[in-house]
Amino acid sequence: MTVVAVVLALAVSVVGVVLFARAVASIVGVVRLGRPVTGRRDAPAERWRHMLTETLGHTRMLQWSAVGVAHWFVFVAFGALFFTLVTAYGQLFDPRFALPLIGHWVVYEWASEVIAWAGLLGIGYLIAVRARSRRLGRASRFFGSTGWQGVYVELTILGIVVCVLALRALEFQLLGAETSRWHFPLTWFLLPAGLPAAGVATAVVLVAALKIVISMAWFVTIGLNTTMGVAWHRFTAWPNIWFKRRADGRPSLGALAPVVVDGEPLDFAEIEDLDEDASLGVGKVEDFTWKGLLDFTSCTECGRCQSQCPAWHTGKPLSPKLVITALRDHAYAKAPYLQAAEEARASLPAAVLAEAERPLVGPIQVSDGVAGVIDPDVLWSCTSCGACVQQCPVDIEHVDHILDLRRHQVLMDAEFPKELNGLFKGLEGKGNPWNMSPRGRMDWAGDLPFPVPVVGEDVDDLTEVEYLFWVGCAGAYEDRAKKTTRAVAELLHTAGVSFAVLGNGETCTGDPARRAGNEFVFQQLALENVETLTEARATKIVTSCAHCLNTLKNEYPELGVSAEVVHHTQLLNRLVRDGRLTPVAPPAGSVGGRTITYHDPCYLGRHNQVYDPPRDLLGSIPGATVAEMPRHGSRSFCCGAGGARMWMEEKIGTRINVDRTQEAVATLQTAGAGTGPAAIATGCPFCRVMLSDGLTAQQSEGRAPESVEVLDVAQLLLESVRREAEPSAGAGR
């Protein structure tokens, strides 16, 4: 029996190593099909530091604490117990075999047993998590994942650590007279004493062979399944994290990756010189960069992105995980076609030729014709909130990939939701998405009791004031957002902060166009604004729009604007701390302070990491009771307006803004808000519009108190600052 076991273990080892090496070559070959891309090798020392921090420290995994800790133990066991695999090969021929040099070093033996037990507990917990999730159906983050692969990997690890512990227990029986229990601190008690030495020696060989077969069968399995990301990520996650977009370790949020042609960002000033065959965006899977193909290969199908996606949560077909796995499967299925010489392609298998014919974006359910890889409803459901990127433990850049697909649809195929025609028309013709007259940009200031200086009219340039107040399109044209604009202006005036606006010289930053895939319109607007800001000598900018903040701060520097850009909550919080603004408690005998819950705008929070200033401001308001929603901070739920979704109809599933508003109202009610004043606070005009519409819908159905309203943080602060001089004044709601 032992001879058969030894031969089987060695044979499986040879097959496993050969298949594994062949699979590595295949994966490298697929990744190399991607287009070149620059900026992925800068600051290597920083990249090494962040890669090791993320992997060894599990910083991304620990966003989910219990699962992260369990996975860390399994991760350590997988690597550290490699030495026990080497030992197992020696034990096939000598049951008493010990590693050279290490031998029976007590430190090594303690470490191996502690790691094995920790790995056993960790994998047991992860198996329980996966099993428990099965009954959740679509609500499970594993929904849509290739189930057998995850189960197989978990059972493999379970089998390996059990074998390690069994071998240690057998070794104690075999070596008991030569060593002591201190060398087997956590396994000496697993088997009864006095077992026959010959039987124990045979058992060591058999269990060592079983351990090798389990390990090498895993190599055989992944060698035959190059798209088995739940296993391959153990190798691909390291380079995928190292080559992330930002060398400083931040996730790929904030600025959108530029359009790339021939490996270089496209200079739109030279668009006329572009080769007529050049493709903008991604129209075929080989149009993705090699980093994109590495992203797809690295997906573990853990579903964290899916569990946080507002589109998926509200019944829409978009799952960031399923987008990535669909692109991965298509890339690997089409690879033989792309790698074959043109004259040899006709002889390829029919399945490969059929895959090569599939459109990258197209209906996936068709009665005739060829099904697409990504359905248009999937592509246009994305709000670009960034929750997927924030949660991904291997740094996949979902938003960049989705918006690259949009770019090709808009710029090359002219295929996009018809509602976007109005958006593009307004941006191109009037410089704002509402298609309003540019001459109306200063209407918001008409009823203010103090003058608002305009650059070029009241001041020559911005060197005469401290800040440029970037009003934004919503702040200038949308009625609810105008009240926020006036509140910010009044607070700055009260605090003695000098500022000016661009007035009619301001135009849209281009964010809605860029997130809708229309890079041409974005560049047109951005270059116009860059020229204006340069001429105005802007060095410090404050804005009340999270989308304007993101574009001005993160995307305009690539076009030549270098300025300090802050959100109004950041500046106002500084003014309160410095004593230049003083919130006052409600007067005695009044209804009392508000109950408030704060909604994190995606483009303020996740994309720009501004979480504390708005909360600090709300906390500084005397008499206010602030309650957090269950989903807040980095896990905040989207309002549904990002990714140009504010200008598209939401026809599938539950409306995202309604889902979020229900959570906000429930939080206020739990916090004790009854008929008294209550507010859903936010710091973005897009969020305010969406939440206001959601609240109105609930109030009309009697599911939310009439006393609840949606206000910007600046309005709530102004309401409090005004109290001392005008006890009955509000915030201009």
C-alpha positions in Angstrom: 0.0 0.0 0.0 2.8 2.4 0.9 4.5 1.8 -2.5 1.3 2.6 -4.3 0.8 5.7 -2.3 4.4 6.9 -2.9 4.1 6.3 -6.7 0.7 8.1 -6.8 2.0 11.1 -4.9 5.1 11.4 -7.2 3.1 10.9 -10.4 0.5 13.6 -9.4 3.4 15.9 -8.5 4.9 15.6 -11.9 1.6 16.2 -13.7 0.7 19.1 -11.4 4.0 20.9 -11.9 3.9 20.5 -15.7 0.2 21.7 -15.9 0.9 24.6 -13.6 3.9 25.7 -15.6 1.9 25.5 -18.8 -0.9 27.5 -17.3 1.4 30.2 -16.1 2.7 30.5 -19.7 -0.9 30.7 -21.0 -1.9 33.4 -18.5 1.2 35.5 -19.4 0.3 35.1 -23.0 -3.2 36.3 -22.5 -2.2 39.3 -20.4 0.4 40.3 -23.1 -2.5 40.6 -25.6 -3.5 43.8 -23.9 -2.5 47.3 -25.1 0.5 49.0 -23.5 -0.1 51.6 -20.8 2.3 54.1 -19.2 2.5 55.1 -15.5 2.5 51.7 -13.9 6.2 51.5 -13.0 6.9 54.8 -11.4 8.1 55.1 -7.8 9.0 51.4 -7.5 10.0 51.7 -3.8 6.6 53.1 -3.0 4.9 50.3 -5.0 6.9 47.6 -3.2 6.0 49.1 0.2 2.3 49.4 -0.5 2.1 46.0 -2.2 3.7 44.3 0.8 1.5 46.3 3.2 -1.7 45.3 1.4 -0.8 41.6 1.0 1.1 40.8 4.2 -1.0 43.2 6.3 -4.3 42.4 4.6 -5.3 46.0 4.8 -7.9 45.7 2.1 -9.2 42.4 3.4 -9.6 43.8 6.9 -12.3 46.2 5.7 -14.4 43.2 6.7 -12.9 42.4 10.0 -13.9 38.8 10.8 -13.5 37.5 7.3 -10.2 39.5 6.9 -8.7 38.0 10.1 -9.8 34.4 9.0 -8.4 34.9 5.5 -5.1 36.2 7.0 -4.7 33.0 9.0 -5.4 31.0 5.9 -3.0 33.1 3.8 -0.2 32.6 6.3 -0.9 28.9 6.6 -0.9 28.5 2.8 2.6 30.1 2.5 4.3 29.0 5.8 3.1 25.4 5.6 5.0 25.0 2.3 7.8 23.7 4.4 5.6 20.9 5.7 5.0 19.9 2.0 8.8 19.6 1.6 8.9 17.5 4.7 6.1 15.3 3.4 8.2 14.4 0.3 11.0 13.3 2.6 8.6 11.3 4.8 7.5 9.2 1.7 10.9 7.5 2.0 11.8 8.0 5.7 8.9 8.5 8.2 11.4 10.1 10.6 12.6 12.7 8.0 13.1 16.3 9.2 14.2 19.3 7.2 18.0 19.8 7.0 19.3 22.5 9.3 15.9 23.1 10.9 15.5 19.5 12.1 13.4 19.4 15.3 14.0 23.0 16.3 11.4 23.7 18.8 10.6 27.2 17.6 9.8 25.9 14.1 7.7 23.1 15.5 5.7 25.4 17.7 5.2 27.9 14.8 4.0 25.1 12.4 1.5 23.8 14.8 0.1 27.3 15.8 -0.2 28.2 12.1 -1.9 24.9 11.2 -4.5 25.3 14.0 -5.1 28.9 13.1 -5.4 27.9 9.4 -7.9 25.3 10.4 -10.0 27.7 12.4 -9.8 30.3 9.7 -10.8 28.0 6.8 -13.6 26.5 8.9 -15.0 30.0 9.5 -14.7 30.9 5.8 -16.5 27.6 4.8 -19.3 28.5 7.2 -19.6 32.0 5.7 -19.9 30.6 2.2 -22.4 27.9 3.3 -24.5 30.4 5.3 -24.7 32.7 2.2 -26.3 30.1 0.0 -29.7 30.7 1.4 -29.5 34.4 0.6 -29.9 33.9 -3.1 -29.3 37.1 -5.1 -28.4 38.9 -1.9 -25.4 36.7 -1.4 -22.1 38.2 -2.5 -21.2 34.8 -3.9 -24.3 34.8 -6.2 -23.0 34.3 -9.7 -19.6 33.1 -8.6 -18.4 29.7 -9.9 -19.4 27.8 -6.8 -17.5 24.6 -7.1 -14.2 26.4 -7.5 -14.5 28.3 -4.2 -15.7 25.1 -2.3 -12.9 23.1 -3.9 -10.2 25.6 -2.8 -11.6 25.7 0.7 -11.7 21.9 1.0 -8.2 21.7 -0.3 -6.9 24.0 2.4 -9.0 22.2 5.0 -7.5 18.8 3.9 -3.9 20.2 3.9 -4.1 21.6 7.5 -5.8 18.4 8.8 -3.0 16.4 7.2 -0.3 18.6 8.8 -1.9 18.2 12.3 -2.3 14.5 11.8 1.4 14.1 10.7 2.5 16.1 13.7 0.5 13.8 16.0 1.9 10.7 14.3 5.5 12.1 14.6 5.0 12.5 18.3 4.0 8.8 18.5 7.0 7.9 16.4 9.6 10.1 18.1 8.1 10.3 21.6 11.1 8.6 23.2 13.5 11.0 21.4 11.7 14.3 22.0 9.2 15.7 24.5 5.7 17.1 24.5 7.2 20.6 24.3 8.1 19.8 20.6 4.4 18.9 19.9 2.6 21.5 22.1 -0.8 21.3 20.2 -0.8 17.8 18.7 0.6 15.4 21.3 -2.8 14.6 22.6 -4.6 13.9 19.3 -3.8 10.2 19.3 -3.9 7.6 22.0 -0.5 6.6 23.5 1.1 3.3 22.8 0.3 2.8 19.1 2.6 0.2 17.4 5.7 1.9 15.9 5.4 0.0 12.6 1.8 1.0 12.1 2.6 4.6 13.0 5.5 4.7 10.5 3.1 3.3 7.8 0.5 5.9 8.7 3.1 8.7 8.3 3.9 7.6 4.8 0.2 7.3 3.9 -0.8 10.7 5.4 2.3 12.4 3.8 1.3 10.9 0.4 -2.3 12.1 0.9 -1.1 15.6 1.8 1.0 15.7 -1.4 -1.9 14.3 -3.6 -4.2 17.0 -2.2 -1.7 19.7 -2.8 -0.7 18.6 -6.3 -4.3 17.8 -7.3 -4.9 21.5 -6.6 -2.0 22.3 -9.0 -3.6 20.0 -11.6 -7.0 21.6 -11.2 -5.8 25.2 -11.6 -3.5 24.2 -14.4 -6.5 23.0 -16.3 -8.6 26.1 -15.3 -6.7 29.3 -16.1 -9.8 31.4 -15.3 -10.0 30.0 -11.8 -9.4 33.3 -10.1 -10.3 32.1 -6.6 -7.1 30.0 -6.8 -4.9 32.0 -9.2 -5.2 35.2 -7.2 -2.7 33.8 -4.8 -0.1 34.5 -7.5 -1.6 37.3 -9.6 -2.7 39.6 -6.8 0.9 40.5 -6.0 1.7 42.0 -9.4 -1.9 43.3 -9.8 -1.5 45.4 -6.6 2.1 46.4 -7.5 0.9 47.8 -10.9 -2.1 49.7 -9.6 -2.7 53.1 -11.1 -1.4 55.0 -8.1 2.0 54.3 -6.6 1.0 55.9 -3.3 -1.3 53.0 -2.6 -4.6 54.7 -3.0 -7.3 52.9 -4.9 -8.1 53.9 -8.5 -10.7 56.4 -7.6 -11.0 60.2 -8.0 -9.6 61.0 -11.4 -10.7 58.8 -14.3 -7.9 57.2 -16.3 -7.4 59.1 -19.6 -8.2 57.8 -23.0 -5.1 55.8 -24.1 -3.9 55.3 -27.7 -0.8 53.3 -28.4 0.0 53.2 -24.8 0.0 57.0 -24.3 -2.8 59.3 -23.0 -4.5 60.9 -26.0 -3.7 64.6 -26.5 -7.0 66.0 -27.8 -5.2 69.1 -29.1 -3.7 66.7 -31.7 -6.9 64.7 -32.4 -6.7 65.6 -36.1 -3.4 63.8 -36.4 -4.9 60.6 -35.0 -4.7 57.5 -37.2 -8.1 56.9 -38.8 -8.0 53.2 -37.6 -7.4 54.2 -33.9 -10.0 53.0 -31.5 -11.1 55.3 -28.6 -12.2 53.5 -25.5 -12.6 49.7 -25.5 -14.6 48.1 -28.3 -12.9 44.7 -28.3 -11.4 42.8 -25.4 -7.9 43.2 -26.9 -8.4 47.0 -26.6 -8.0 46.7 -22.8 -4.6 47.3 -21.5 -2.5 44.5 -20.2 -3.3 45.8 -16.7 -7.0 45.4 -17.5 -6.4 41.7 -18.5 -4.4 41.2 -15.4 -7.3 42.7 -13.4 -9.7 40.2 -14.9 -7.3 37.3 -14.2 -7.0 38.3 -10.5 -10.6 38.4 -9.6 -11.3 36.1 -6.7 -15.1 36.1 -7.2 -15.4 37.0 -3.6 -18.3 39.4 -4.4 -17.4 42.2 -2.1 -17.9 44.6 -5.0 -21.2 43.1 -5.8 -22.4 43.3 -2.2 -21.7 47.1 -2.1 -22.9 48.0 -5.6 -26.0 50.2 -5.5 -27.2 49.0 -8.9 -27.1 45.4 -8.0 -28.6 46.0 -4.6 -31.6 47.7 -6.2 -32.4 44.9 -8.7 -30.4 46.0 -11.7 -28.4 43.6 -13.9 -25.0 45.3 -13.1 -22.7 43.3 -10.8 -19.1 44.6 -10.9 -17.9 41.0 -10.2 -19.9 39.5 -13.1 -18.7 42.3 -15.5 -15.1 41.4 -14.6 -15.6 37.6 -14.8 -17.5 37.9 -18.1 -14.7 39.9 -19.6 -12.1 37.4 -18.2 -13.9 34.4 -19.6 -14.3 36.1 -23.0 -10.7 37.2 -23.1 -9.4 33.7 -22.4 -11.9 32.1 -24.8 -10.9 34.5 -27.6 -7.2 34.4 -26.9 -6.4 31.4 -29.2 -8.0 33.4 -32.1 -5.9 36.5 -31.3 -2.7 34.5 -30.9 -3.1 32.5 -34.1 -1.7 33.7 -37.4 -4.4 35.2 -39.6 -4.1 32.5 -42.2 -4.5 29.8 -39.5 -7.6 31.2 -37.8 -10.1 29.4 -40.1 -8.9 26.1 -38.7 -9.6 27.0 -35.1 -12.3 25.2 -33.2 -15.9 26.4 -33.8 -16.2 27.6 -30.2 -13.2 29.9 -30.5 -14.4 31.3 -33.8 -17.9 31.9 -32.3 -16.3 33.7 -29.3 -14.3 35.9 -31.7 -17.5 37.0 -33.3 -19.2 38.2 -30.1 -19.6 41.9 -29.7 -18.1 43.2 -26.5 -21.2 45.3 -25.7 -24.6 44.0 -26.9 -27.8 42.3 -25.7 -26.9 39.0 -24.0 -30.3 37.5 -24.6 -31.0 37.4 -28.3 -33.4 35.3 -30.3 -31.1 35.4 -33.3 -27.7 36.7 -33.9 -24.7 36.7 -31.6 -25.0 37.5 -27.9 -22.9 40.3 -26.5 -20.5 39.9 -23.6 -21.7 42.9 -21.6 -25.4 43.9 -21.9 -26.1 47.6 -22.5 -28.3 47.7 -19.4 -25.4 46.5 -17.4 -23.0 49.1 -18.9 -25.3 52.0 -18.3 -26.5 51.1 -14.8 -23.2 52.1 -13.3 -23.2 55.2 -11.1 -19.4 55.3 -10.9 -19.8 55.5 -7.1 -16.5 53.6 -6.6 -17.8 51.2 -4.0 -16.5 48.2 -6.0 -13.0 49.7 -6.3 -13.0 50.6 -2.6 -13.9 47.1 -1.5 -11.8 45.0 -3.9 -9.1 43.2 -2.0 -6.9 42.8 -5.1 -7.2 46.4 -6.5 -9.3 45.7 -9.6 -10.2 49.0 -11.4 -13.8 48.3 -12.2 -14.9 51.9 -12.8 -12.1 52.6 -15.3 -13.0 49.5 -17.3 -16.7 50.2 -17.4 -16.2 53.8 -18.5 -13.7 52.8 -21.1 -16.5 50.6 -22.6 -18.8 53.6 -22.4 -16.3 55.8 -24.2 -16.2 53.4 -27.2 -20.0 53.2 -27.3 -20.3 57.0 -27.3 -17.3 58.1 -29.4 -17.0 55.3 -31.9 -20.5 53.6 -32.1 -22.8 56.5 -31.1 -24.7 54.0 -29.0 -26.0 55.4 -25.7 -29.3 56.0 -23.8 -31.3 58.6 -25.7 -31.7 60.8 -22.6 -28.0 61.7 -22.9 -28.7 63.6 -26.1 -30.1 66.4 -24.0 -27.2 66.3 -21.6 -24.6 66.5 -24.4 -26.6 69.2 -26.3 -26.8 71.4 -23.1 -23.1 70.9 -22.3 -21.9 71.6 -25.9 -24.3 74.5 -26.6 -24.8 76.2 -23.2 -22.0 74.9 -21.0 -24.4 73.3 -18.5 -26.4 70.0 -18.4 -29.7 71.8 -17.8 -29.4 73.6 -21.2 -30.0 76.9 -19.4 -28.7 80.3 -20.6 -25.1 81.0 -19.6 -26.2 84.5 -18.7 -28.2 83.1 -15.8 -25.2 81.9 -13.8 -25.4 84.8 -11.3 -29.2 84.7 -10.7 -28.6 82.8 -7.4 -26.9 85.9 -5.9 -29.7 88.3 -6.8 -31.4 88.4 -3.3 -28.2 88.4 -1.2 -27.7 91.4 1.2 -24.1 91.8 0.1 -22.3 92.0 -3.2 -20.6 88.9 -4.7 -17.5 90.0 -6.6 -17.1 88.7 -10.1 -13.7 88.2 -11.7 -13.2 90.6 -14.6 -15.9 92.9 -13.3 -15.4 93.7 -9.7 -11.8 92.3 -9.3 -9.2 92.1 -12.0 -8.1 88.6 -11.0 -8.1 86.2 -8.0 -4.9 87.6 -6.4 -7.2 90.3 -4.9 -9.2 87.7 -2.9 -8.4 84.6 -0.9 -10.7 82.1 -2.7 -12.4 81.5 -6.0 -15.9 80.2 -5.1 -16.6 77.7 -7.9 -20.4 77.7 -8.0 -21.0 74.8 -10.4 -23.9 74.2 -12.7 -26.2 72.8 -10.1 -25.4 75.7 -7.7 -26.2 78.2 -10.4 -29.3 76.7 -12.0 -31.0 74.1 -9.8 -33.4 75.7 -7.3 -32.5 73.6 -4.3 -28.8 73.8 -5.0 -29.1 77.6 -5.3 -30.0 77.7 -1.6 -26.8 75.9 -0.8 -24.8 78.3 -2.9 -26.3 81.3 -1.1 -25.7 79.7 2.3 -22.0 79.1 1.5 -21.6 82.7 0.3 -23.3 84.1 3.4 -21.2 82.0 5.7 -18.0 83.0 3.9 -19.1 86.7 4.1 -19.9 86.3 7.8 -16.5 84.8 8.5 -14.8 87.6 6.7 -13.3 85.3 4.0 -12.7 87.2 0.8 -13.9 85.4 -2.3 -15.0 86.0 -5.9 -16.8 84.0 -8.6 -16.3 83.6 -12.3 -19.9 84.5 -13.0 -20.8 83.9 -16.7 -17.2 83.0 -17.3 -17.7 79.7 -15.5 -18.8 76.6 -17.5 -19.4 73.0 -16.5 -16.3 71.1 -15.4 -17.3 68.3 -17.8 -17.8 65.6 -15.2 -21.2 64.4 -16.5 -19.8 64.2 -20.0 -16.7 62.3 -19.0 -18.7 59.8 -16.8 -21.1 59.3 -19.7 -18.2 58.4 -21.9 -18.1 61.6 -24.0 -14.5 62.5 -23.7 -14.7 65.0 -26.5 -17.2 67.2 -24.7 -15.2 66.8 -21.5 -12.0 68.0 -23.1 -13.8 70.9 -24.8 -15.3 72.2 -21.5 -12.2 71.4 -19.5 -9.8 73.2 -21.8 -12.1 76.3 -21.8 -12.1 76.3 -18.0 -8.4 75.7 -17.8 -7.8 78.8 -19.9 -10.2 80.8 -17.7 -8.6 79.6 -14.5 -5.2 80.4 -15.7 -6.1 83.9 -16.9 -7.9 84.5 -13.5 -4.7 83.3 -11.7 -6.6 80.8 -9.5 -4.6 79.3 -6.7 -7.3 78.5 -4.1 -10.7 77.2 -5.0 -13.7 76.2 -2.8 -16.7 74.5 -4.2 -20.0 73.0 -2.9 -20.3 70.3 -5.5 -18.5 67.0 -4.9 -18.3 66.3 -8.6 -16.7 69.7 -9.4 -14.3 69.2 -6.5 -13.2 65.8 -7.9 -12.7 67.2 -11.4 -11.0 70.4 -10.4 -8.8 68.7 -7.9 -7.9 65.4 -9.6 -8.4 65.8 -13.3 -7.6 69.4 -14.2 -4.0 69.2 -13.0 -3.4 66.8 -15.9 -4.5 69.7 -18.2 -2.3 72.3 -16.5 -4.2 73.8 -13.6 -2.4 73.6 -10.3 -4.6 75.0 -7.4 -5.6 74.0 -3.9 -9.2 72.8 -4.2 -11.3 72.3 -1.1 -14.9 71.3 -0.4 -17.0 73.9 1.3 -17.4 71.6 4.4 -13.7 71.5 4.8 -13.3 75.3 4.7 -16.4 75.9 6.9 -15.1 73.4 9.4 -11.8 75.3 9.6 -13.6 78.6 10.1 -15.7 77.1 13.0 -12.6 75.7 14.6 -10.8 79.1 14.3 -13.8 80.8 15.9 -14.7 82.8 12.8 -18.1 81.2 12.7 -20.0 80.4 15.9 -23.0 78.0 15.9 -25.6 78.9 18.5 -28.1 76.6 20.3 -31.8 77.0 19.6 -33.5 79.7 21.7 -35.2 78.6 24.9 -38.8 77.7 24.3 -38.3 76.8 20.7 -39.1 73.4 19.2 -35.5 72.4 19.8 -32.6 71.2 17.8 -32.8 68.9 14.8 -32.2 65.2 14.5 -29.8 64.8 11.6 -28.4 61.9 9.6 -25.6 62.5 7.2 -25.4 61.0 3.7 -21.8 60.7 2.3 -21.6 61.8 -1.3 -19.6 59.2 -3.2 -17.4 61.8 -4.9 -16.7 63.5 -1.6 -16.2 60.4 0.5 -14.9 57.4 -1.4 -13.4 59.3 -4.3 -11.7 62.0 -2.2 -11.6 60.7 1.3 -13.5 63.6 2.9 -15.5 62.0 5.7 -14.8 64.0 8.9 -15.3 67.7 8.1 -19.0 67.4 7.4 -19.5 65.3 10.5 -17.5 67.7 12.6 -19.6 70.6 11.3 -22.8 68.8 12.2 -21.4 67.9 15.6 -20.6 71.6 16.3 -24.2 72.6 16.0 -25.6 72.9 19.6 -28.8 71.0 20.2 -28.4 68.8 17.1 -28.6 65.0 17.5 -26.6 63.3 14.8 -27.3 59.6 13.9 -25.3 57.5 11.5 -27.0 55.4 8.9 -26.0 51.7 8.8 -24.2 52.3 5.5 -21.9 55.2 6.0 -18.3 56.3 5.5 -16.4 54.2 3.0 -19.5 51.9 2.8 -22.0 54.6 2.2 -24.7 53.9 -0.3 -25.0 56.0 -3.5 -27.8 58.5 -4.1 -28.0 57.2 -7.7 -26.9 60.4 -9.6 -23.2 59.7 -10.4 -22.0 58.4 -13.7 -24.3 60.7 -15.5 -27.2 58.7 -14.1 -28.9 61.9 -12.9 -29.8 62.5 -16.6 -31.0 58.9 -17.4 -34.2 57.2 -16.5 -34.1 54.5 -13.9 -36.4 51.9 -15.3 -35.1 48.6 -13.8 -35.6 47.6 -10.2 -36.0 49.9 -7.2 -34.9 53.5 -7.6 -31.5 53.9 -5.8 -32.5 57.3 -4.3 -35.6 55.7 -2.8 -33.6 52.9 -1.3 -31.2 55.4 0.3 -33.9 57.7 1.5 -35.8 54.9 3.2 -32.6 54.1 5.1 -32.2 57.7 6.1 -35.8 58.1 7.3 -35.5 54.8 9.3 -32.3 56.1 10.9 -34.0 59.3 11.9 -37.0 57.5 13.4 -34.7 55.1 15.3 -32.9 58.2 16.6 -36.1 59.5 18.1 -37.2 62.0 15.4 -41.0 62.1 15.6 -42.8 65.3 14.7 -39.9 67.5 15.6 -37.5 69.0 13.0 -35.3 66.4 11.3 -33.0 66.6 8.4 -31.1 64.4 5.9 -27.9 66.3 5.5 -25.5 66.0 2.6 -22.7 67.9 0.9 -23.4 67.6 -2.8 -26.2 69.2 -4.9 -26.6 66.0 -6.9 -27.2 64.0 -3.7 -29.6 66.7 -2.5 -31.7 66.5 -5.6 -31.9 62.7 -5.5 -32.6 62.5 -1.8 -35.2 65.2 -2.0 -37.0 63.4 -4.8 -36.9 60.2 -2.8 -38.1 61.9 0.3 -41.0 63.6 -1.5 -42.1 60.2 -2.9 -42.1 58.7 0.5 -43.9 61.6 2.1 -46.6 61.5 -0.6 -47.2 57.8 0.3 -47.2 58.5 4.1 -44.0 56.6 4.8 -42.0 59.6 6.0 -42.9 62.4 8.4 -43.5 65.8 6.8 -41.1 67.3 9.4 -38.1 65.6 7.6 -36.3 67.6 4.9 -33.1 67.3 2.9 -30.6 70.1 3.5 -26.9 70.8 2.7 -24.6 70.9 5.7 -23.9 74.6 4.9 -27.6 75.4 5.3 -27.8 73.7 8.7 -24.7 75.5 9.8 -26.1 78.9 8.6 -29.3 78.2 10.4 -27.3 77.8 13.7 -25.0 80.8 13.0 -27.9 83.1 12.3 -29.7 82.3 15.6 -28.1 84.8 17.9 -28.9 87.8 15.7 -32.1 86.5 14.2 -33.7 83.9 16.4 -36.5 83.1 14.0 -34.4 83.0 10.9 -34.0 79.8 8.9 -31.4 78.8 6.4 -33.3 79.9 3.3 -34.8 76.5 2.8 
